[in-house]
Every structure is written in structure tokens, then in C-alpha cells.
Amino acid sequence: MNDHDRRARLREIDTDLRALRAEQVAPMEGAGDSGDEGQNLHEREELAGQIEGLEAERQRLADALDGREQT
């Protein structure tokens, strides 16, 4: 992957992160049934995992670009 591709992927990741963060579901409050609460927790954990993965990829790409720009 060249630097141009890395920068393009960083832009895609930033867009995806904004969208995923906007989709984040707040924890359920009040009297909901356990099935709904379980689904809510599952959705929050799934989104958190996707965000974590994209953030890690973003950091790797940024580090790779920083290393090239400093040399």
C-alpha cells in the first residue's frame, strides 16, 4: 500500500468512525425486558468492537505515514 492509498484509507476510516459513533446506542434505562436489554448490550458491544478495530487500523496507517514522512 502506497502513501496515497494509506491517506485515502484514513479518510474512509474517519468517515466510518463518525458514522459508527453516531449510531452508538445508549444503555437502556428503566423497566425493559431482559431480551431488549440483552439486545441493547449486544449492539453496543458490537459497535464498540467495530470502532476499536477501525481506530487500531487508523493508528497503524498514521504511524506508517509518520515514519515515511520523517525519513
C-alpha positions, 0 to 999 in steps of 0.5 A, a space after each residue: 500500500 502506497 502513501 496515497 492509498 494509506 491517506 485515502 484509507 484514513 479518510 474512509 476510516 474517519 468517515 466510518 468512525 463518525 458514522 459508527 459513533 453516531 449510531 452508538 446506542 445508549 444503555 437502556 434505562 428503566 423497566 425493559 425486558 431482559 431480551 431488549 436489554 440483552 439486545 441493547 448490550 449486544 449492539 453496543 458491544 458490537 459497535 464498540 468492537 467495530 470502532 476499536 478495530 477501525 481506530 487500531 487500523 487508523 493508528 497503524 496507517 498514521 504511524 506508517 505515514 509518520 515514519 515515511 514522512 520523517 525519513 
